[in-house]
Amino acid sequence: LGMFGIDQFQPSVFAGQCAVLGVGRATEAAAGRRVAWFTLACDHRAVDGAAAARFLQDLQERILAS
């Protein structure tokens, strides 16, 4: 929902989904850096919480490297 000016939100996982990534808008922060909120909602019957955390960590690393 970042494209609508929403900074942060919590997506919901519905039947048939195992995870949903919520992406907030990118804004300017200190030292000219851009920041954005990413929220991952998971069905823990299908996705282990540690694997979800590693996904968010990998996403952060890839964004920072670009």
C-alpha positions in Angstrom: 0.0 0.0 0.0 3.0 2.2 -0.1 1.9 3.5 -3.5 -1.1 5.0 -1.7 1.0 6.9 0.8 0.6 4.3 3.6 3.7 4.1 5.8 3.1 0.7 7.4 0.3 -1.9 7.6 -0.2 -5.5 8.7 -1.4 -7.7 5.8 -3.7 -10.7 6.5 -3.2 -14.3 5.4 -6.3 -15.9 3.9 -7.1 -19.5 3.1 -4.8 -20.9 0.3 -2.0 -18.4 1.1 1.1 -19.2 3.1 2.5 -15.6 3.4 1.8 -12.0 2.4 4.4 -9.3 2.2 3.3 -5.8 3.1 5.3 -2.9 1.7 5.0 0.6 3.0 6.0 3.8 1.2 9.6 4.9 1.0 10.4 8.1 2.8 13.5 10.2 3.4 15.3 9.6 6.7 18.4 11.0 8.4 21.6 11.4 6.3 19.6 11.3 3.0 18.7 7.6 3.3 15.4 6.3 2.2 13.5 3.9 4.5 10.4 1.8 4.1 8.5 -0.7 6.3 8.2 -4.3 5.2 5.8 -6.6 7.1 5.5 -10.4 6.5 2.4 -12.2 7.7 2.8 -16.0 7.6 0.6 -19.0 8.2 2.8 -20.9 10.7 1.3 -24.2 9.7 3.1 -23.8 6.3 6.0 -21.4 7.1 8.5 -21.7 10.0 9.0 -18.3 11.7 12.7 -18.6 11.4 12.5 -19.1 7.7 10.2 -16.0 7.4 12.8 -14.0 9.4 15.6 -15.1 7.1 13.5 -14.1 4.1 13.1 -10.5 5.5 16.8 -10.4 6.3 17.7 -11.5 2.8 15.3 -8.9 1.3 16.9 -6.2 3.4 20.4 -7.2 2.3 19.4 -7.2 -1.3 17.8 -3.8 -1.1 20.8 -2.3 0.7 23.2 -3.8 -1.9 21.3 -2.3 -4.9 
